Amino acid sequence: MNNVLLIGNGPCVFDTEFGEKINNFNGLLVRFNHFRIENYEKYIGKRPADIWFVGELDHSNSINYYDYVIIYCTNFNSHMIECIYRNNRNNKILILPYNIIIDAAKQIENRPGAFPTSGGMAIYYFIFLGYTVYVHGFDFCERGTDYFDGANYLSGEKKMPMPCPCHDWDLEKKYVNRLIEEKKIFRLL
């Protein structure tokens, strides 16, 4: 069976120095949205993403840095798609089908108007494809948002930006914990 490691952007990455473990992971490595590696290598490794999973289109100019890109968006229009493909230089792009997004939202039991995070969507998608899924850096905004947005987080200041209200963090946490209990996904240990 194929393995995939999803490296989330949660501040919990600072709890363990998994850099070498991530660098040596036997399988696909997926990173999300605005991730950063520089200065965080001992926590999240320095290995480049095999797949960039992006849920926001404001970084379509970054698309050419990655061989494989999965785009998750709930409000596509023809202009967005044109922009994506215009900026594309020989990489493989998959725009997740809307029915998969809806199925994932049902599985995660999101409240009306909310939708899964990129991480939640990736978990659902790679399980759907039959991968053995490992996760690291998923903390559901319990300590703020992204590890790299809290510039002073490592120096002791625990203040992080507020999480996006368009996601149902508590329900997504229950979904992920249920999958871990059922041994459908695994935390990186």
VODREN-438453 format. One record per residue: x, y, z of N, C-alpha, C in turn. Coordinates in steps of 0.001 Angstrom, whole numbers, padded with zeros to 6 digits, always signed. Each point is the difference from the previous one (the first is absolute). Layout:
XYZXYZXYZ/...
//
This chain:
+000842-001190+000000-000842+001190+000000+000884+001251+000000/-000470+001061-000627+000762+001245-000096-000162+000842+001258/+001077+000671+000396-000005+000872+001170+000005+001456-000432/-000663+000836+000789+000056+001439-000202+000094+000661+001368/+000864+000998+000106+000159+000781+001224-000494+001406-000280/-001015+000414+000754-000578+001333-000119+000590+000870+001098/+000758+001026-000378+000632+000897+000970-000866+001244+000122/-000777+000070+001071-000844+001160+000248+000827+001184+000472/-000653+001131+000087+000685+001242+000381-000255+000415+001437/-000526-000895+000822-000310+000341+001386+001241+000195+000857/-000089+000894+001001+001131+000241+000909+000442-001231+000779/-000800-001057+000022+000412-001213+000706+001228-000639-000647/+000400+000461-001189+001239-000533-000588+001177+000260+000919/-000085+001033+000855+001106+000330+000903+000119-000963+001174/-000974-000893+000167+000034-000948+001115+001036-001103-000212/+000352-000265-001254+000931-001088-000305+000943+000413-001123/+001200-000442+000099+000985+000269-001043+000039-001195-000951/-000954-000003-000941-000157-001113-000935+000654+000256-001354/+000858+000993-000083+000602+000347-001283+000614-001165-000742/+000875-000758+000644+000664-001120-000673-000984-001105-000354/-000938-000260+000893-001025-001017-000266-000807+000376-001248/-000329+001278-000132-000755+000470-001158+000857-000075-001261/+001254+000405+000115+000897-000065-001162+000124-001416-000543/-000055-000997+000893+000200-001399-000379-001301-000784-000164/-001140+000683+000043-001284-000691-000106-000091-000772-001316/-000465-001238+000083-000128-000862-001173-001405+000145-000583/-000157+000969-000859-001288+000236-000630-000104+001443-000458/-001190+000382-000428-000237+001369-000447-000010+000963+001181/+000509+001198-000227-000027+001051+001007-000866+001132-000544/-001015+000372+000767-000927+001054-000409+000123+001162+000972/+000125+001193-000555+000019+001231+000801-001134+000894-000484/-000389+000960+000862-001229+000746-000228+000203+001503-000120/-000813+000592-000831-000204+001444-000098+001296+000796+000063/+000152+000849+001002+001144+000922+000115+001160-000591+000809/+000141-001314+000028+001029-000607+000858+001369+000643-000230/+000820-000085+001020+001396+000449-000097+000895-001054+000612/+001153-000179-000580+000964-000973+000517+001168+000702+000683/+000518+001047-000621+001191+000671+000507-000196+000436+001457/+000961-000328+000836+000040+000263+001443-000846-000971+000821/-000673-000945-000639-000848-000963+000718+000399-001443-000311/+001159-000199-000598+000410-001301-000495+000013-001076+001079/+000417+000348+001217+000086-001046+001027-001377-000473+000448/-001043+000752-000308-001367-000374+000366-000765-000642-001152/+000186+000513-001215-000805-000465-001142+000851-000510-001154/+001288-000147+000222+000883-000519-001043+000292+001029-001074/+000936-000376-000866+000357+000887-001114-000369-000613-001340/-000538-001191+000055-000400-000685-001235-001105+000792-000701/+000154+000246-001283-001047+000726-000733-001284-000820-000089/-001090+000682-000223-001286-000671-000158-000021-000777-001311/-000482-001235+000063-000288-000740-001232-001286+000544-000620/-000909+000395+000869-001275+000577-000433-000270+001236+000843/-000377+001065-000656-000436+001223+000690-001518+000001-000052/-000627-000058+001163-001456-000026+000119-000430+001383+000427/-000710+000690-000865-000299+001398+000252-001503+000235-000042/-000491+000680+001010-001422+000288+000092-000310+001462-000230/+001005+000764-000322-000188+001427-000222+000681+000351-001313/-000659+000786-000802+000565+000310-001312+000823+001271-000019/+000231+000599+001135+000777+001236-000005+001480-000255-000197/+000420-001252-000089+001404-000276-000300+000150-000763-001303/-000811+000341-000992+000101-000703-001282+001333+000256-000694/+000691+001091+000342+001318+000253-000589+001055-000967+000527/-000275-000671+001126+000939-000974+000564-000133-001370-000634/-000957-000167-000856-000329-001305-000550+001183-000661-000703/+000885+000762-000587+001092-000571-000781+001133-000582+000827/-000038+000162+001309+001051-000559+000839-000203-001485+000262/-001143-000542-000364-000357-001360+000381-000340-000822-001235/+000413-001271+000018-000323-000882-001117-001470-000392+000007/-000548-000190+001189-001395-000414+000136-000717+000946+000951/-001166+000451-000433-000795+000941+000780-001433-000520+000039/-000569-000042+001197-001420-000311+000146-000671+001263+000523/-001010+000444-000717-000698+001232+000373-001389-000363+000503/-000305+000524+001162-001288-000224+000649-000657+001359+000151/-001068+000218-000706-000673+001293+000069-001495-000220-000184/-000793+000702+000786-001449-000173-000062-000687+001014-000903/+000729+000980-000480-000655+001043-000796+000762+000320-001290/+000323-001043-000755+000711+000208-001256-000856+000755-001010/+000673+000753-000820-000656+000567-001176+000991-000093-001161/-000457+000289-001201+000849-000195-001174+001239+000894+000019/-000092+001206+000572+001163+000887+000086+001089-000620+000879/-000395-000598+001141+000976-000638+000892+000709-001147-000705/-000767-000820-000685+000592-001141-000693+000949+000474-001096/-000388+001029-000737+000875+000560-001035+001304+000501+000611/-000097+000666+001130+001188+000527+000688+000922-001140+000429/-000568-001048+000532+000796-001144+000447+000763-000602-001171/-000694-000259-001066+000647-000649-001136+000928+000944-000761/-000273+001280+000025+000900+000959-000633+001332+000046+000743/-000044-000136+001320+001218+000031+000810+000715-001347+000058/-000602-001030-000544+000534-001347+000087+001104-000228-001036/+001115-000560+000458+001096-000374-000893+000352-001462+000218/-000687-000867-000659+000339-001422-000040-000260-000784+001281/-000633+000566+000977-000294-000816+001169-001378-000621-000149/-000253-000986+000815-001275-000707-000027-000928+000636+001023/-001160+000438-000454-000955+000662+000874-001284-000815+000029/-000486-000248+001202-001299-000629+000171-000878+000979+000764/-001123+000342-000577-001001+000784+000712-001005-001009+000536/-000117-000078+001322-000880-001012+000582-001430+000182-000479/-000627-001076-000420-001397+000085-000424-000905+000426+001156/-000994+000773-000337-000904+000549+001015-000704-001099+000791/-000343-001130-000651-000685-001072+000724+000880-000590+001103/+001312-000024-000204+000905-000496+001046+000034+000987+001166/-000024+001281-000303-000021+001022+001047-001280-000135+000829/-001122-000187-000665-001283-000154+000704+000009-001261+000853/+000502-001110-000546+000086-001248+000769+000875+000181+001237/+001116+000684-000151+000886+000243+001143-000708+000842+001052/-000694+001031-000420-000719+000858+000951-001039-000805+000775/-000655-000939-000673-000980-000859+000691+000685-000911+001008/+001143-000577-000386+000731-000888+000904+000474+000738+001244/+000455+001222-000209+000513+000799+001119-001153+000626+000776/-001193-000057-000573-001211+000525+000629+000104+001488+000267/+000522+000732-000958+000103+001446+000156-001371+000635+000140/-000034+001080+000763-001241+000768+000133-000300+000673-001334/-001254+000373-000258-000325+000673-001260+000844+001261-000187/+000518+000163-001199+000828+001161-000309+001468-000185+000300/+000353-001056+000716+001409-000280+000292+000491-001061-000986/+001307-000065-000161+000563-001017-000871+001308-000482+000604/+000456-001206-000386+001215-000558+000600+001227+000880-000262/+000951-000086+000899+001296+000634-000233+000699-000756-001121/+001076+000562-000502+000796-000717-001005+000492-001325+000567/+000392+000012+001278+000469-001231+000637-001090-001043+000115/-001182+000419+000447-001129-000926+000104-000386-000567-001357/+000023+000865-001003-000329-000433-001355+001035-001000-000505/+001270+000252+000267+001067-000902-000445-000108-001356+000695/-000310+000000+001291-000184-001268+000709-001082-000818-000693/-001139+000633-000213-001109-000695-000649+000419-000517-001379/+000635+000842-000787+000355-000342-001377+000986-001164-000069/+001037+000019+000833+000995-001069-000075-000526-001311+000579/-000892+000045+000970-000679-001229+000444-000839-000541-001153/-000731+000894-000659-000830-000367-001148+000832-000706-001079/+001229+000446-000202+000887-000602-001006+000662-001291+000475/-000157-000335+001293+000552-001240+000516+001384+000106+000612/+000451+001200+000289+001311+000192+000620-000059-000280+001504/+001135-000392+000563+000172+000010+001448+000439+001410+000348/-000790+000675+000812+000189+001425+000254+000618+000217+001377/+001092+000766+000013+000653+000443+001225-000142+001519+000075/-000182+000514+001220-000167+001447+000164+000967+000542+001045/+000378+001236-000209+000843+000739+000944-000343+001481-000177/-000112+000722+001102-000259+001431-000089-001477+000351-000101/-000860-000887+000460-001440+000260+000013-000416+000265+001445/-000350+001247+000317-000465+000274+001363-001286+000813+000044/-000646+000157-001144-001364+000527-000080-000147+001378+000632/+001033+000801-000160+000012+001394+000478-000189+000121+001503/+000327-001029+000741-000091+000093+001460+001063+000945+000565/+001093+000157-000748+001078+000898+000438+000248+001109-001011/-000983+000307-000798+000156+001013-001030+000005-000650-001365/+000426+000733-000989-000048-000525-001361+001332-000610-000402/+000690+000572-000935+001195-000609-000564+001254+000263+000829/+000867-001017+000083+001229+000119+000788+000842+001185-000431/+000008+000341-001272+000865+001063-000505-000619+001383+000164/-001283+000083+000354-000631+001304+000221+000294+000544+001391/+000378-000869+000907+000330+000432+001356+001486+000197+000120/+000501+001098-000511+001443+000231-000072+000668-000119+001363/-000716+000320+001058+000591-000056+001333-000390-001256+000761/-000662-000928-000658-000493-001191+000687+001134-000792+000645/+001085-000188-000722+001110-000787+000539+000719+000712+001133/-000088+001327+000047+000693+000734+001058-000849+000117+001263/-001148-000669+000018-000797-000022+001212-001325+000735-000096/-000139+000907-000944-001279+000690-000154-000966-000944-000701/-001101-000304+000647-000916-001010-000523-001155+000598-000799/+000048+001264-000301-001091+000619-000741+000132-000319-001486/-001070-000539-000564-000035-000350-001413-001203+000680-000635/-000005+000155-001324-001158+000591-000670-001264-000821+000228/-001140+000620-000150-001280-000670+000200-000291-000944-001174/-000640-001140+000284-000320-000952-001065-001140+000483-000892/-000040-000536-001188-001028+000327-000985-001364-000511+000478/-001011+000855+000032-001329-000443+000452-000743-000844-001033/+000544-000145-001200-000690-000777-001038+000212-001501+000177/+000803-000395+000981+000220-001419+000280-000607-000340+001357/-000485-001217+000128-000558-000472+001267+001077-000844+000686/+000850+000674+000757+001200-000628+000571-000339-001144+000943/-001023+000174+000835-000348-001054+000967-000477-001270-000706/-000858+000157-001001-000479-001183-000716+001110-000672-000789/+000913+000808-000561+001113-000603-000736+000924-000759+000958/+000195+000542+001182+000819-000701+000999-000641-001335+000373/-001310-000017+000206-000701-001251+000321+000146-001002-001139/-000120+000482-001228+000144-000863-001170+001393-000627-000042/+001023+000805+000163+001376-000500-000059+000277-000959+001159/-000429+000362+001202+000217-000891+001151-000729-001326-000173/-001194+000036-000599-000737-001238-000264+000780-000871-000987/+000543+000617-001048+000789-000762-000970+001252-000600+000639/+000600+000730+000926+001174-000531+000711-000408-001175+000873/-001094+000146+000751-000486-001096+000847-000336-001236-000822/-000565+000199-001196-000366-001111-000874+001188-000524-000806/+001172+000594+000232+001240-000377-000694-000125+000137-001522/-000722+001056-000415-000102+000331-001412+001044+001021-000398/+000497+000767+000984+001154+000888-000182+000859-000125+001240/+001237+000500-000101+000962-000169+001092+000755+001296+000225/+000242+000311+001263+000875+001128+000317+001450-000442-000222/+000804+000930-000475+001433-000277-000129+000578-000101+001391/+000638-001093+000299+000583-000217+001345+001487-000234-000097/
//
